[in-house]
């Protein structure tokens, strides 16, 4: 997307000059395209604006290719057009497909090229490859066939013949796949349907596929690894669990390889590359396995094709990691990008370095609302796996909210208490707004409030708390109010362990309460403000005890 709409502009980055150049396309968003004559190059030709996982390739001569994708004009529309951009003339050519949107696939006969065959209109088909014979390949994605469906078919486009061939997989949708025996090639093996998966081509010319989203459910992500051998037209399930959704993966020490290790399930992991030694790498993406509220990743993994083993290469940070920017243009082993999905990644073999650009990135101030960013990062790959003592490792950072002072039943502020070690100075966001003085918040009105704290090294925590109307309030499945020297607590759904803290953060009450109404004696609670919370629940209630 570009600005407030969909982009059709093409850019080039020079890694030596470290400069961007606007090469082609309009600056304004939502361009409707100029197809020209099919097969005829023209400086005025231009694909319509689009996004959401259009398929892209670089062929063996250095030309760029574009297929499908979506745009939004009153509603989402899906394209099925194929374009070539000649990098020498800097012109587009409409090569194949139709100008019409919502084109259903035409599979034809499996393995037989046909001028009428087409994958049809698709999006989120970032699983693409270019083989040694200059053919373009794609797998699955979101197809259009009487509505949006998830595919698992494999297609090959011959640049020389200008024809698509349905090579493998069913012509139906939502396939659960057929895993077979791990590590054993079989013509009957097939990956399950998915979209936004990660791909590589190895030194032998084999095609590799990892992860992706299994359905349209936000949490149904995969972390299985597959190899497709072009010469035998067969898939092999190589690594990862067979079809398990939201798997957490497993890792050892930094750079430690093991057959049992694998990245967590993820999709939109679009920064991936094959290094000059033939290893397969990935960075980031979005997961649902670790915590459904914390899902943007910035981890780096390497897969050794020869040993069939994964190793985490850094950093060992939690999801939704906060970037550590350092000084612009100055390398530092402790610099870290934000966790992100859908960003661009390029590998430069001359310097054994990777470039990351843009993507949807985590925002600590609004965790549920990621932002599109335009940051460019360069990472020099560490072949020796030197482990630097970066101070980003979290050690139990936690957040609590307690009263700072009170008089006459009024809330005069909140004290923000943190625990843990090894984290940098932190900043905070209250209800989506930056907090200037994190240690003392201004007077808050009654109601629910959400506070997030984060430091520069991905240590973060959040809490939702409730400011009551002086002497009563509710949170989650319980409600509390004062009755003289006692407290009346109503509990629904499930029992709670109720705790109370005074203004200094001291525990003054700790009692188990069953479902129903309970009278809790509190003769030792002097006049003042107390924070009540149920163990294991985020919500808290602050009461003024008279």
C-alpha positions, 0 to 999 in steps of 0.5 A, spaced: 500 500 500 502 507 498 499 512 502 492 511 504 491 506 498 494 501 494 501 502 490 503 501 483 510 505 484 517 501 483 523 502 487 530 500 487 535 500 492 543 501 491 547 498 497 553 501 495 550 508 495 545 506 500 540 510 496 533 509 494 531 511 486 524 511 484 524 507 478 517 507 475 509 508 476 505 513 479 506 517 486 499 517 487 495 511 490 490 506 487 492 507 480 488 503 475 493 500 470 495 501 463 495 494 460 497 496 453 497 490 448 499 483 451 506 481 449 508 488 447 513 492 451 511 499 452 514 505 456 506 507 458 504 500 460 503 499 468 500 494 472 494 496 476 496 498 484 495 491 488 498 488 494 497 482 499 501 477 497 502 478 489 507 473 486 514 475 484 520 472 481 526 474 478 528 470 472 535 468 470 536 474 466 535 479 472 528 481 469 522 482 474 515 478 474 509 480 477 502 475 478 496 476 481 495 480 488 489 484 491 486 491 491 480 494 494 475 498 490 469 498 494 471 491 495 477 486 495 478 484 488 483 479 485 488 479 479 490 474 475 495 478 470 502 476 469 507 482 468 514 482 466 519 488 468 525 489 463 530 491 468 535 494 462 529 498 459 525 499 465 519 498 461 513 493 463 510 488 459 503 485 460 505 477 458 499 473 460 492 472 464 486 477 463 484 484 465 478 481 468 478 480 476 475 474 480 478 469 475 477 462 477 483 457 476 483 453 469 487 447 471 487 443 465 491 436 465 496 435 470 503 435 467 501 438 461 502 445 458 496 448 455 495 455 453 488 456 457 491 453 463 491 458 469 492 459 476 486 464 476 486 470 481 490 469 487 493 473 493 498 471 499 501 466 494 508 468 496 511 461 495 514 462 489 521 459 486 525 460 479 528 454 477 535 453 473 531 452 466 528 459 468 521 457 469 517 460 474 513 456 480 508 458 485 504 454 490 497 455 493 495 461 496 488 464 496 484 462 490 478 465 487 473 459 486 466 461 488 469 465 494 476 465 497 479 458 498 485 456 500 489 452 495 495 447 495 496 446 487 503 447 484 504 451 478 510 452 473 510 457 468 514 457 462 517 463 460 519 460 453 513 457 451 508 463 455 504 457 458 502 455 465 502 447 467 498 444 473 504 440 476 502 437 482 497 437 488 489 437 488 485 442 484 480 442 490 481 446 496 482 446 503 486 439 503 489 437 509 495 434 505 499 427 505 505 427 509 507 420 508 514 418 512 518 424 514 525 424 510 522 419 504 520 421 498 513 419 495 509 421 489 503 421 493 506 426 498 503 433 498 503 439 503 497 441 506 493 447 503 496 454 506 498 461 504 503 466 506 508 460 506 516 461 506 520 458 500 527 457 498 531 454 492 537 450 494 544 449 491 541 442 487 535 446 484 530 443 489 524 447 491 523 448 499 517 450 503 516 452 510 510 454 514 504 459 512 497 459 514 493 453 514 486 456 514 483 463 514 483 463 522 488 467 524 491 462 529 492 456 524 499 457 522 504 451 520 511 450 521 512 444 517 518 443 512 518 440 505 522 439 499 520 438 492 524 435 487 523 437 480 526 431 476 521 426 480 515 431 481 515 429 488 514 432 495 518 430 501 516 432 508 523 433 511 522 437 518 517 439 523 510 436 526 505 433 521 500 438 520 500 441 527 497 448 528 500 453 532 506 449 534 511 452 539 517 449 535 523 448 540 530 451 540 537 450 544 542 454 545 544 460 540 547 456 533 546 449 536 543 444 531 539 438 533 534 434 529 528 436 534 529 443 533 524 448 529 522 455 529 515 456 531 509 456 527 508 462 523 506 466 516 508 472 512 515 470 514 517 474 507 525 475 509 528 469 507 534 467 503 539 461 501 546 463 503 553 462 499 554 455 503 547 453 501 544 454 508 536 456 508 535 462 513 529 465 515 527 472 519 521 474 523 514 473 521 507 472 525 506 466 530 500 465 534 503 459 538 507 463 543 502 467 546 496 470 541 497 477 544 504 477 542 506 474 535 510 479 531 517 475 531 524 478 530 528 471 530 533 468 525 533 461 524 538 457 519 537 450 516 542 446 514 540 442 508 545 436 509 544 435 516 536 436 516 537 440 522 535 447 524 538 452 529 536 459 532 542 464 530 539 470 534 536 473 537 533 469 543 527 474 544 520 474 546 515 475 540 513 483 539 520 484 541 522 492 541 527 494 536 534 497 539 536 501 533 543 504 535 546 509 531 544 509 524 549 506 519 553 504 525 553 496 526 553 493 533 551 486 535 546 488 540 542 492 534 535 489 533 529 490 528 522 490 531 518 484 530 515 484 524 511 480 518 510 481 511 517 485 510 522 485 504 528 481 505 534 481 500 541 477 500 547 480 498 552 474 497 558 479 495 558 481 503 554 475 506 549 480 508 541 481 509 537 487 508 530 488 511 525 493 509 518 495 511 513 490 513 507 490 519 511 491 525 509 491 532 507 497 536 508 497 544 503 503 545 498 499 541 499 492 541 493 490 537 494 495 531 501 494 528 504 499 523 507 499 516 514 502 517 519 504 512 525 502 516 531 499 512 536 494 516 542 491 514 545 485 517 552 482 517 551 474 517 556 471 523 559 465 520 563 464 527 556 465 531 560 469 536 555 470 542 556 478 544 553 480 552 548 484 549 543 487 555 537 485 552 535 478 555 529 479 560 529 476 567 522 476 570 520 484 568 513 485 570 509 490 572 504 492 577 500 498 578 499 501 585 496 507 589 501 513 590 497 517 595 490 518 597 486 523 601 478 524 602 477 518 597 480 521 591 485 518 587 491 522 586 496 518 582 499 511 581 505 508 582 508 504 577 512 498 580 517 493 576 521 487 578 526 484 574 533 485 572 538 486 566 533 491 562 534 498 560 530 504 562 523 503 560 518 507 557 510 506 557 503 507 554 497 508 557 491 507 553 495 508 547 498 514 549 505 515 551 507 516 558 512 522 559 513 520 567 512 512 567 514 512 574 508 517 576 501 517 572 497 523 573 490 522 576 486 517 572 478 517 572 474 511 574 474 505 569 478 501 565 485 503 563 491 499 559 498 500 561 504 497 557 511 498 559 517 496 554 525 497 554 529 498 548 531 490 548 524 487 548 523 486 555 515 488 556 509 487 560 502 490 560 496 490 565 489 492 565 487 495 571 480 498 574 479 505 577 473 504 582 468 509 584 472 510 591 469 504 595 466 499 590 468 496 583 469 489 579 474 486 575 473 479 570 468 475 574 468 478 581 465 484 584 467 487 591 464 493 595 465 495 602 460 493 608 463 497 614 469 493 617 468 487 612 468 486 604 462 483 600 465 479 594 461 476 589 464 471 585 462 468 578 464 462 573 470 460 577 473 461 584 479 466 585 485 467 590 483 474 592 489 479 594 490 486 597 496 491 597 496 497 601 499 504 598 506 501 599 505 495 595 505 490 601 500 484 601 495 485 606 490 480 604 490 473 601 484 469 601 481 463 597 474 465 595 469 460 592 463 462 587 458 466 590 457 471 595 463 471 601 463 476 607 471 477 608 473 480 614 478 486 614 479 489 620 486 490 619 485 495 613 486 502 615 483 508 612 486 509 605 486 506 598 488 499 596 489 495 590 485 488 590 486 483 584 485 476 583 491 471 582 493 469 575 488 475 572 490 481 569 484 486 572 485 490 578 480 494 582 482 500 587 478 501 593 478 507 598 477 504 605 473 508 610 
